[in-house]
Amino acid sequence: MTPSSPRPTTGGDPALYAATIAMGVSAGLYFAFDVSVMPGLDRADDATFATVMRHINDAIENGLFGLVFFGAFLATGASGLRLRRLGSARAARWAWAALALYSTAVALTLGVNVPLNRRLARLGPAPHGPELAALRDRFRGTWVPANAARTLACTAALACLGRALVLRARS
């Protein structure tokens, strides 16, 4: 082995494992909204829908969610760099693909879902009747498809990280 060649590693890839776990948790969270939270809220009246969404949005802004949300991004990027340095170019490309897909989910979260959540929080108890129904429809009409796109992006990123794990194990 020459001084400039990658050193073999006998240990695992903690960043790749962390990225895969965080990505799976993220995909699962968004999927849960797709298949249970939003369909369940669809059965509620407009005021309940708005109140529960506000409570969910307040509750989700916590350190553990932040760790997973930003950790998935950082760990995926770090795993791509590490894989590249270790000479696992194919695995690194899958990690970079995962990072690009997850970046889409982050962009949707910060550009669509969070602004809608904040707008809903600012409503307060004022709107009632048809006005609240229209606000709910506009909120849902944008929030739900954006969440479905986040689910797909995270699930595809998870698949990419799974492929990177397989390729890394083979190298």
Buried (B, 14 or more C-beta within 10 A) or exposed (E): EEEEEEEEEEEEBEBBBBBBBBBBBBBEBBBEBBEEBBEEBEEBEBBEBBBBBBEEBEEEEEEEBEEBBEBBBBBBBBBBEBBBEBEBEEBBBBBBBBBBBBBBBBEBBEEBBEEBBEEBEEBEEEBEEEEBBEBBEEBBEBBBEBBBBBBBBBBBBBBBBBBBBEBBEEB
